[in-house]
Amino acid sequence: MKKAMKTCVAAASALMLALGCTSPAMAEEASDSHLNVALYLWMEGLDPAEGWNGWTTMRCGIGETLLTADENMDVVPCLADSWEQIDELTYSFHIRQGVKFSNGNDLTPETVKESIERTAAQNSRGGNLKLDSIEVDGENVIFKTTEPYSAFVYYLTEPMCIIVDTTVDMTDYNSSPVCTGPYVCEEYVTEQKYELVANEYYWDGAPSVKSITVQNIAGDTKASAMLSGDLDVAVGASATTLAQLEGNDQIEMVSVTGTRESDLEMNCREGRPTADVNLRKALSYAIDRNVIAQISGNGYATALGKAFPDSVGYGSDGVEEQTYDLEKAAEYLAAAGYEDADGNGYVEKDGEELVLTIALRSNASTAVYQAMQDMWKEIGVHVEIELMENTSEIRDSGEFDFIAAGWQTVNNADGQSYLKNRWSDGGPDNYSGFHSDAFQEVMERLDAAFELEDRIDCFVEAQKVLNEECPTIFLCADDNITLVNTSRVDNVTVFPIDYYMITNDWTIVE
């Protein structure tokens, strides 16, 4: 009887569709198979070979890499189902069989080779792969690097390494790339939305959510959009707006400590006051990071006294953090030769008052830095805040005392490039001009630290050097918060690293 009723309903539905009508039940069914979401950050374009576009492509569930990172930050198989290191320069990846692109074409080792070569040639970060050659050997792709480089395997998780179908016309890949993920971009409206539909060829099981609209919504309106029902899932709502969700039983705030951090870089160049490590340590000990985290994240940030949040791993939980200790701050300030000789509340040296300046963009919030001003005043250090249209000029010239900074610590599920770029000699992001023989030695060892235990030892030692020599005052790590309407969607996993979001695990709540 039930089967007969379903047949009748199906026939009636077909007739209504033929007549151009839609029943209320059908409309509800269509609505229930669709979700509206907002990403952590809106970026234009989806071609992973261009800039940071791959991060959007990954967040949308459109693209996949050979390897990926899970919610515990462990690197696991994806389009490659196994891999091995042949020698210190050579890696073999076995390409998963039976995978198809969203156009129905087979994923082959040859396509993997051409896709990675395309990214290495076109993306500004392609050189980070340090590729010497890529060859195909049966079902395997063989990579050879130009030098021992233990971060190579991790770099293949970076969204720029999303595999695309190179056998078709790639002209429109910024709006509709052909990839292997659970979703396909059916429509792209610049600055407004991505319309996603389920990939019928997806190798890891067809998604039960048949369509998703990814909307471009500002962070300060995401919480209200969740409350109004305009969004079902949202990442990156402004912390100051989250209080309006308290007491709402249908909207869950799923939170993990994220992998992005905020800090203050100090100029370590000769001739600057902060070239003195004793002054740098005094300034660091005078900061109460718990207060800063509260102000910065409005209760949704974690105090950070080292280079990596614990959510990243790398043995960070065994690293002694920079801490708040006014007694030690005073001791290091005295060791640097500063005292308040004239009793005006500020320290001087050789008759000259110490005055330092924090350079901030004119549109930046000053609350955190005003709090730091007050904390430094407690030890007699005079700090001014200077607002300017653009801080990049003085940052690049080295003409500053402090520069406010914020970084993604694991661009490729690994922190090696973060450490090297920020604090190594010649690092492209070493704006503080920091040099340390001890740090250089650790970085050289890290390149050849292929065993996980050895890598962790290097990461721990590097963080200890940074805390001892203190080129940077680490402040806090933002919580990675995903808002989920639990009456609409289930099985949403929140990752510490924010270029993962939409997966084929998402289901519509019955």
C-alpha positions as CSV (number, residue, x, y, z in Angstrom):
1,M,0.0,0.0,0.0
2,K,2.8,2.4,0.9
3,K,4.6,1.6,-2.3
4,A,1.4,2.3,-4.3
5,M,1.0,5.6,-2.5
6,K,4.5,6.7,-3.3
7,T,4.0,5.8,-7.0
8,C,0.8,7.9,-7.1
9,V,2.6,10.8,-5.4
10,A,5.5,10.5,-7.9
11,A,3.1,10.5,-10.8
12,A,1.2,13.5,-9.5
13,S,4.5,15.3,-8.9
14,A,5.6,14.6,-12.5
15,L,2.3,15.9,-13.8
16,M,2.6,19.1,-11.8
17,L,6.2,19.6,-13.0
18,A,5.0,19.1,-16.6
19,L,2.4,21.8,-16.0
20,G,5.0,24.1,-14.5
21,C,3.6,23.7,-11.0
22,T,5.4,22.8,-7.7
23,S,3.7,21.3,-4.8
24,P,4.3,22.6,-1.2
25,A,5.8,19.2,-0.4
26,M,8.2,19.3,-3.3
27,A,9.2,22.9,-2.5
28,E,10.0,21.8,1.0
29,E,12.0,18.8,-0.2
30,A,14.0,21.1,-2.5
31,S,14.6,23.5,0.3
32,D,15.6,20.8,2.7
33,S,18.3,19.5,0.3
34,H,19.9,23.0,0.1
35,L,22.1,24.9,2.6
36,N,23.4,28.5,2.8
37,V,26.8,29.0,4.3
38,A,29.4,31.8,4.8
39,L,33.2,31.1,4.6
40,Y,35.9,32.3,7.1
41,L,37.1,34.7,4.5
42,W,35.7,35.7,1.1
43,M,38.1,35.6,-1.8
44,E,37.5,36.1,-5.5
45,G,38.5,33.2,-7.8
46,L,38.8,29.5,-7.6
47,D,41.8,28.5,-9.7
48,P,44.3,27.1,-7.2
49,A,47.3,27.9,-9.4
50,E,46.6,31.6,-8.8
51,G,47.5,33.3,-5.5
52,W,45.5,32.1,-2.5
53,N,42.5,31.1,-4.5
54,G,42.9,27.4,-3.6
55,W,42.0,28.2,0.0
56,T,38.5,29.1,-1.2
57,T,38.3,26.1,-3.5
58,M,39.2,23.9,-0.6
59,R,36.8,25.6,1.8
60,C,34.0,25.1,-0.7
61,G,34.7,21.3,-1.0
62,I,35.5,21.7,-4.7
63,G,39.1,20.7,-4.7
64,E,41.3,18.1,-3.1
65,T,45.1,17.5,-2.7
66,L,47.2,14.4,-2.7
67,L,47.3,14.5,1.1
68,T,45.2,16.3,3.6
69,A,45.2,17.2,7.3
70,D,42.5,15.9,9.6
71,E,40.9,17.7,12.6
72,N,43.9,16.6,14.7
73,M,46.4,18.1,12.3
74,D,47.6,14.7,11.3
75,V,48.5,14.3,7.6
76,V,46.4,11.6,6.0
77,P,45.8,10.2,2.5
78,C,43.4,11.8,0.0
79,L,44.0,11.5,-3.8
80,A,47.2,9.6,-3.0
81,D,46.3,6.6,-0.9
82,S,49.9,5.8,0.1
83,W,53.4,7.3,-0.2
84,E,56.9,6.6,0.7
85,Q,60.2,8.5,0.8
86,I,62.8,6.7,-1.4
87,D,65.8,8.8,-0.4
88,E,66.4,12.3,1.0
89,L,65.3,13.9,-2.4
90,T,62.8,11.4,-3.8
91,Y,59.2,10.6,-2.9
92,S,56.7,8.2,-4.5
93,F,53.0,8.7,-4.3
94,H,50.5,6.0,-5.3
95,I,47.5,7.7,-7.0
96,R,44.1,6.4,-5.7
97,Q,42.4,4.3,-8.4
98,G,38.8,4.8,-9.5
99,V,38.7,8.6,-8.8
100,K,37.0,10.8,-11.4
101,F,37.0,14.5,-11.9
102,S,33.6,16.3,-11.7
103,N,33.3,16.1,-15.5
104,G,33.6,12.3,-15.4
105,N,37.2,12.2,-16.6
106,D,39.5,9.7,-14.8
107,L,42.2,11.0,-12.4
108,T,45.5,9.7,-13.7
109,P,49.1,10.0,-12.5
110,E,49.8,12.0,-15.7
111,T,47.1,14.6,-14.8
112,V,48.5,14.8,-11.2
113,K,51.9,15.5,-12.7
114,E,50.7,18.2,-15.1
115,S,48.5,19.8,-12.4
116,I,51.4,20.1,-9.9
117,E,53.7,21.4,-12.6
118,R,51.1,24.0,-13.5
119,T,50.8,25.2,-9.9
120,A,54.6,25.2,-9.5
121,A,55.0,27.4,-12.6
122,Q,52.1,29.8,-12.0
123,N,51.6,30.2,-8.3
124,S,53.8,32.8,-6.5
125,R,54.4,30.2,-3.8
126,G,55.2,27.4,-6.3
127,G,58.9,27.7,-5.6
128,N,58.3,26.6,-2.0
129,L,57.9,23.0,-3.3
130,K,61.6,23.0,-4.3
131,L,60.8,20.7,-7.2
132,D,63.5,19.3,-9.4
133,S,61.4,16.9,-11.4
134,I,58.1,15.0,-11.5
135,E,57.9,11.6,-13.3
136,V,55.1,9.0,-13.7
137,D,55.8,5.4,-12.9
138,G,52.8,3.3,-13.6
139,E,50.2,4.2,-10.9
140,N,52.8,6.3,-9.0
141,V,54.0,9.9,-9.3
142,I,57.7,10.3,-8.4
143,F,58.7,13.7,-7.0
144,K,62.3,14.8,-6.7
145,T,63.3,17.9,-4.8
146,T,66.3,20.1,-5.4
147,E,67.6,19.6,-1.9
148,P,66.8,17.7,1.3
149,Y,63.5,19.3,2.4
150,S,61.5,17.5,5.1
151,A,58.5,19.9,4.6
152,F,57.8,18.6,1.1
153,V,55.2,16.0,2.0
154,Y,53.3,18.6,4.1
155,Y,53.4,21.1,1.3
156,L,51.3,18.8,-0.8
157,T,48.4,19.5,1.5
158,E,48.6,23.3,0.7
159,P,45.5,24.2,-1.3
160,M,47.6,25.6,-4.1
161,C,48.4,21.9,-4.8
162,I,44.7,21.0,-5.5
163,I,44.6,18.7,-8.4
164,V,42.7,20.0,-11.5
165,D,41.9,18.3,-14.8
166,T,44.5,19.6,-17.2
167,T,43.1,17.7,-20.2
168,V,40.3,20.3,-20.8
169,D,40.1,24.0,-21.5
170,M,41.2,25.7,-18.3
171,T,40.3,29.3,-19.4
172,D,37.4,29.6,-16.9
173,Y,39.0,27.8,-14.0
174,N,38.7,30.9,-11.8
175,S,34.9,30.5,-11.9
176,S,34.5,26.8,-12.6
177,P,37.6,24.6,-12.0
178,V,37.3,20.9,-12.7
179,C,38.4,19.1,-9.6
180,T,37.7,15.9,-7.6
181,G,35.9,17.3,-4.5
182,P,32.4,16.5,-3.3
183,Y,31.0,19.7,-4.8
184,V,31.2,21.6,-8.2
185,C,30.8,25.3,-8.7
186,E,27.8,25.6,-11.0
187,E,27.6,29.4,-10.8
188,Y,30.0,32.1,-9.7
189,V,28.7,35.7,-9.2
190,T,31.7,37.9,-8.4
191,E,31.7,39.5,-4.9
192,Q,28.4,37.8,-4.2
193,K,28.2,34.0,-4.1
194,Y,29.3,30.6,-5.3
195,E,26.5,28.1,-6.2
196,L,27.6,24.6,-5.5
197,V,26.0,21.3,-6.5
198,A,26.9,17.8,-5.5
199,N,29.5,16.0,-7.6
200,E,27.8,12.9,-9.0
201,Y,31.2,11.3,-9.6
202,Y,32.6,11.9,-6.1
203,W,34.9,9.0,-5.2
204,D,34.2,9.0,-1.4
205,G,30.4,8.8,-1.5
206,A,27.9,11.2,-3.0
207,P,27.0,14.1,-0.7
208,S,23.6,14.0,0.8
209,V,23.3,17.8,0.7
210,K,22.6,18.3,-3.0
211,S,23.3,22.1,-3.3
212,I,25.0,24.8,-1.2
213,T,25.0,28.6,-1.7
214,V,28.3,30.1,-0.4
215,Q,27.4,33.8,0.3
216,N,29.7,36.8,0.7
217,I,28.6,38.1,4.1
218,A,30.6,40.4,6.3
219,G,31.8,39.1,9.7
220,D,29.8,41.5,11.7
221,T,26.5,40.4,10.1
222,K,27.1,36.6,10.1
223,A,25.6,36.0,13.6
224,S,22.4,38.0,12.7
225,A,22.2,36.1,9.4
226,M,22.2,32.9,11.4
227,L,19.5,34.1,13.7
228,S,17.3,35.2,10.7
229,G,17.7,31.8,9.0
230,D,19.6,33.3,6.0
231,L,22.6,31.1,6.9
232,D,22.8,27.5,8.1
233,V,26.6,27.4,8.7
234,A,29.0,30.3,9.1
235,V,32.7,30.7,9.9
236,G,34.4,33.8,11.0
237,A,31.6,35.8,12.7
238,S,33.0,38.8,14.5
239,A,33.6,38.0,18.2
240,T,31.8,41.1,19.3
241,T,28.5,39.8,17.7
242,L,28.5,36.3,19.2
243,A,26.8,37.3,22.5
244,Q,23.5,37.7,20.6
245,L,23.5,33.9,20.0
246,E,23.6,33.0,23.7
247,G,20.6,31.0,24.8
248,N,19.7,30.0,21.3
249,D,19.2,26.2,21.3
250,Q,19.3,25.8,17.6
251,I,22.6,27.6,16.8
252,E,25.7,25.8,18.2
253,M,29.0,27.6,18.4
254,V,31.6,24.9,17.7
255,S,35.0,26.2,18.7
256,V,38.6,25.0,18.6
257,T,41.8,27.0,19.2
258,G,42.8,28.1,15.7
259,T,46.1,28.2,14.0
260,R,46.2,31.9,13.4
261,E,48.1,34.1,15.9
262,S,48.5,37.7,16.8
263,D,51.8,39.2,17.9
264,L,54.0,42.3,18.1
265,E,57.3,42.3,16.2
266,M,60.2,44.2,17.6
267,N,63.0,45.7,15.5
268,C,66.2,43.8,16.3
269,R,68.4,45.8,14.0
270,E,71.6,47.4,15.3
271,G,71.0,51.0,16.4
272,R,67.4,50.5,17.5
273,P,66.6,50.4,21.3
274,T,64.9,47.0,20.8
275,A,68.2,45.5,19.4
276,D,68.9,44.9,23.1
277,V,67.6,41.5,24.0
278,N,67.3,42.5,27.7
279,L,64.9,45.3,26.7
280,R,62.9,43.0,24.5
281,K,62.5,40.5,27.3
282,A,61.5,43.3,29.7
283,L,58.8,44.4,27.3
284,S,57.6,40.8,26.9
285,Y,57.4,40.0,30.6
286,A,55.4,43.2,31.2
287,I,52.5,41.9,29.0
288,D,49.5,40.1,30.6
289,R,48.5,38.0,27.7
290,N,45.3,36.8,29.3
291,V,44.0,40.4,29.4
292,I,45.1,40.9,25.8
293,A,43.4,37.8,24.6
294,Q,40.2,38.8,26.3
295,I,40.3,42.3,24.7
296,S,41.4,41.0,21.3
297,G,39.0,38.1,21.0
298,N,36.1,39.4,23.2
299,G,36.4,36.2,25.1
300,Y,37.0,34.0,22.0
301,A,40.8,33.9,21.9
302,T,43.5,32.0,23.8
303,A,46.6,33.6,25.4
304,L,49.7,32.7,23.5
305,G,53.3,32.9,24.8
306,K,55.1,30.9,22.0
307,A,55.2,30.6,18.2
308,F,52.5,27.9,17.9
309,P,49.2,27.3,19.6
310,D,48.8,23.9,21.2
311,S,46.2,23.0,18.6
312,V,49.1,22.8,16.0
313,G,51.1,20.2,17.9
314,Y,54.9,20.1,17.3
315,G,55.4,19.5,21.0
316,S,54.3,23.0,21.8
317,D,52.8,21.9,25.1
318,G,56.3,21.2,26.2
319,V,57.6,24.7,25.5
320,E,57.8,27.2,28.4
321,E,55.9,30.2,27.3
322,Q,56.6,33.9,27.5
323,T,54.8,35.0,30.7
324,Y,53.6,38.0,32.7
325,D,56.1,38.8,35.5
326,L,56.6,42.4,36.4
327,E,59.5,41.6,38.7
328,K,61.4,39.9,35.9
329,A,60.5,42.8,33.6
330,A,62.0,45.2,36.0
331,E,65.2,43.1,36.3
332,Y,65.7,42.9,32.5
333,L,65.0,46.6,32.2
334,A,67.7,47.4,34.7
335,A,70.0,44.9,32.9
336,A,69.4,46.9,29.7
337,G,70.6,50.0,31.6
338,Y,67.3,51.8,32.1
339,E,66.1,53.6,35.2
340,D,63.8,56.3,36.2
341,A,66.4,58.7,37.5
342,D,64.3,61.9,37.5
343,G,61.3,60.2,39.1
344,N,58.8,61.2,36.3
345,G,57.5,57.6,36.0
346,Y,59.4,56.8,32.8
347,V,62.8,55.2,32.4
348,E,65.8,56.8,30.7
349,K,69.3,55.8,29.7
350,D,72.3,58.1,29.4
351,G,69.9,61.0,30.2
352,E,67.5,60.3,27.4
353,E,64.0,59.0,28.1
354,L,63.0,55.8,26.3
355,V,60.1,56.4,24.0
356,L,59.0,53.6,21.6
357,T,56.3,53.7,19.0
358,I,53.8,51.1,17.8
359,A,52.9,51.6,14.1
360,L,49.3,50.8,13.3
361,R,47.1,51.1,10.2
362,S,44.6,53.9,10.6
363,N,41.7,51.5,10.4
364,A,43.0,49.2,13.1
365,S,41.4,48.8,16.5
366,T,43.6,50.4,19.1
367,A,42.1,48.8,22.2
368,V,44.7,46.0,22.5
369,Y,47.6,48.4,22.1
370,Q,46.2,50.9,24.5
371,A,46.1,48.1,27.1
372,M,49.7,47.3,26.3
373,Q,50.6,51.0,26.7
374,D,49.2,50.9,30.2
375,M,51.0,47.6,31.0
376,W,54.4,49.0,29.9
377,K,53.8,52.2,31.8
378,E,53.7,50.0,34.9
379,I,57.5,49.3,34.4
380,G,58.2,52.9,33.3
381,V,58.3,52.4,29.5
382,H,56.8,55.2,27.5
383,V,55.1,53.8,24.3
384,E,53.2,55.9,21.8
385,I,50.7,54.6,19.1
386,E,51.1,56.1,15.6
387,L,48.2,55.6,13.2
388,M,49.2,55.7,9.5
389,E,47.5,54.9,6.2
390,N,49.9,52.1,5.4
391,T,52.6,50.5,7.6
392,S,54.2,48.5,4.8
393,E,56.7,51.2,3.9
394,I,58.2,51.5,7.4
395,R,57.9,47.8,7.8
396,D,59.9,47.1,4.7
397,S,62.5,49.9,5.4
398,G,63.1,48.7,9.0
399,E,62.3,52.1,10.4
400,F,60.0,51.1,13.3
401,D,60.1,49.9,16.9
402,F,57.0,47.7,16.9
403,I,54.9,46.3,14.1
404,A,51.6,44.6,14.8
405,A,51.4,41.3,13.0
406,G,49.1,38.3,12.6
407,W,50.0,35.0,10.9
408,Q,48.6,31.7,9.8
409,T,51.2,29.4,11.5
410,V,50.6,26.3,9.3
411,N,49.9,27.3,5.7
412,N,50.6,23.7,4.6
413,A,49.6,21.7,7.7
414,D,53.2,22.3,8.9
415,G,55.1,25.1,10.5
416,Q,58.5,24.9,8.9
417,S,58.0,27.6,6.3
418,Y,56.4,29.9,9.0
419,L,59.5,29.7,11.2
420,K,61.9,30.1,8.3
421,N,60.1,32.9,6.6
422,R,59.7,35.0,9.7
423,W,62.9,34.6,11.6
424,S,65.6,33.1,9.4
425,D,68.3,35.1,7.7
426,G,66.9,36.2,4.4
427,G,63.4,35.1,5.3
428,P,60.9,37.1,3.2
429,D,58.8,37.9,6.3
430,N,61.7,38.6,8.6
431,Y,60.7,42.2,9.1
432,S,62.2,42.5,12.5
433,G,65.8,41.9,11.1
434,F,66.3,39.1,13.6
435,H,69.4,37.0,13.5
436,S,70.3,34.1,15.7
437,D,73.1,31.5,15.2
438,A,71.2,29.1,17.3
439,F,67.9,29.5,15.3
440,Q,69.8,29.2,12.0
441,E,71.3,25.9,13.2
442,V,67.9,24.5,14.2
443,M,66.4,25.5,10.8
444,E,69.2,23.7,8.9
445,R,68.6,20.6,10.9
446,L,64.9,20.8,10.3
447,D,65.4,20.6,6.6
448,A,66.8,17.1,7.0
449,A,64.6,16.0,9.9
450,F,62.5,13.4,8.1
451,E,61.4,11.4,11.1
452,L,58.5,12.9,13.0
453,E,60.3,12.7,16.4
454,D,63.2,14.6,15.0
455,R,61.0,17.3,13.5
456,I,59.2,17.8,16.8
457,D,62.5,18.2,18.6
458,C,63.5,20.9,16.1
459,F,60.2,22.7,16.4
460,V,60.5,22.7,20.2
461,E,64.1,23.9,20.1
462,A,63.2,26.7,17.7
463,Q,60.4,27.9,19.9
464,K,62.7,27.9,22.9
465,V,65.3,30.0,21.0
466,L,62.5,32.5,20.0
467,N,61.4,32.8,23.6
468,E,64.9,33.2,24.9
469,E,66.0,35.8,22.3
470,C,62.5,37.4,22.0
471,P,62.3,39.1,18.6
472,T,58.5,38.8,18.9
473,I,55.9,39.2,21.7
474,F,53.4,36.5,21.1
475,L,49.9,37.6,22.2
476,C,47.0,35.3,21.4
477,A,45.5,32.8,19.0
478,D,41.9,33.3,17.8
479,D,39.4,30.6,18.4
480,N,38.2,29.1,15.2
481,I,34.4,29.3,15.6
482,T,31.9,27.7,13.3
483,L,28.2,28.6,13.8
484,V,25.9,25.6,13.0
485,N,22.1,25.6,12.8
486,T,21.7,22.2,14.4
487,S,18.0,22.0,13.3
488,R,19.2,22.1,9.7
489,V,22.6,20.4,9.3
490,D,24.6,17.7,11.1
491,N,28.1,16.2,11.0
492,V,29.9,19.5,10.6
493,T,33.6,19.0,11.6
494,V,35.5,22.0,12.8
495,F,39.3,22.0,12.0
496,P,42.0,24.1,13.7
497,I,43.2,25.2,10.3
498,D,40.6,27.3,8.4
499,Y,41.0,26.2,4.8
500,Y,38.9,23.1,5.5
501,M,35.1,23.5,5.8
502,I,32.6,21.8,3.5
503,T,32.8,18.0,3.3
504,N,30.6,15.2,2.0
505,D,29.9,14.2,5.6
506,W,27.4,17.1,6.0
507,T,23.8,15.9,6.3
508,I,20.4,17.5,6.4
509,V,18.6,17.0,9.7
510,E,15.5,15.0,9.2
